[in-house]
Amino acid sequence: QVQLTESGGGSVQAGGSLRLSCAVSGYRAGNICVGWFRQAPGKGREAVATINSDLKTTYADSVQGRFTISHDFSKNILNLQMDNLEPEDTAMYYCAADLPEAAIDSDYVRRHFANPELWVFWGQGTQVTVSS
């Protein structure tokens, strides 16, 4: 059973930076895909960035070039560096993980990026607030 614990949220002004971290426990070996999602008030949950066990990354268009996802497998820590934050980035941010038995291909990445309900493990979330 994988457990995810987020930290690092907070409040910043537009143009500022925050770094989110997610401690991943219970993962031993095999394929893993981890990622960050966010949900703003009144909106659905959307993917922000994902990274596979082969370190392939995928980003939402709205954060491309501003956010960087990384996964330290030795420490089992997932990070999201968020720079040049905008008020539109305000949301609850969640860490998620999936442990597919089959190899992770582009179709898997595409489906999981578009469908949060396909992810099995979720953290409790951390709030990010960006003021203008």
Secondary structure, 3 states (H helix, E strand, C coil): CCEEEEECCEEEECCCCEEEEEEEECCCCCCCEEEEEEECCCCCCEEEEEEECCCCEEECCCCCCCEEEEEECCCCEEEEEECCCCHHHCEEEEEEEECCCCCCCHHHHHHHHHCHHHCCEECCCEEEEEEC
